[in-house]
Amino acid sequence: MKLVLVPTDMSDTAAHALRYAGALAERFDAHLLVLYADPFMPPMDFGATIAFSVRRDELIESAREELEMHVEENIDATVPYDVRVLAQSPVDAILEQACDTGADLIVMGTHGRSGLTRLIVGSVTEAVIRLASVPVIAVNSFCCEQPAGGPVVAPVAFTPASLEALRYAATLAENSPLLLYRGSGGGDAVSELSTLQEWIPRELRGRAEMKVVPQAATAENIAAYAKQSGAGLIALGVPAAPHLIGGLLHSSPCPVLTINERTVRLTVPDRTRSLTPVAAAE
């Protein structure tokens, strides 16, 4: 892992996610790119083109100064970083920067500022999760700011994205147990267990434990199981039911790693091989 993209709106939860990203970057000897994106459209008479341009430049420069302070206050001085302010819609800016910079991972918060903006930021995170071409780690206010060494909980959907999320998380959380969680939805639990055993990659079987529950795998059940297990990460393949993604982003006791089908198609050959913790390299 060389570059971690960290979108922020400079809210408290975004700062929490930035501190997590900083600790992750330190562990993998990675560089942070901290991004703030906003259309910067001040209320004014749009007939005054020159005044609008000057005002917009002032807003961008002010945002850049605030972003620099935000980063300095929330990450260790030893972590290398750059900041970038773009006059663009947040989703478009995040997706384009992830692609243009060759970022290996996106880390972002799940809540923003209060009121309407909070709702908008929540939708930004979910949109990025569904559209990004790299893995995304979503961090809410309940999560630890340090990448925890606890187990990885992996809700299993028997999809390529679910499998790749498990593999990526297994490399990210080196040596941690992998707790595979499957809801049978009232089906044959024995058959589900057998299928699950065959689905697990051979190289991960020694670390894997399996749990098949008779009910559907809801966000509440997965979050409760992660909390009970002391999980350090939840690994989720996308697509998943919208209520499952939204529920986990808001209630998970630990960060949620997501990988979508687009990421699988574009980057599977190189993705996990790029993860080498500093300690392992030494």
Beta strands, then each sheet from edge to edge (+ up, - down):
strand 1: 3-7
strand 2: 31-37
strand 3: 81-86
strand 4: 105-109
strand 5: 136-139
strand 6: 152-155
strand 7: 178-183
strand 8: 208-213
strand 9: 233-238
strand 10: 256-260
sheet 1: 3+ 2+ 1+ 4+ 5+ 10- 9- 6- 7- 8-
end
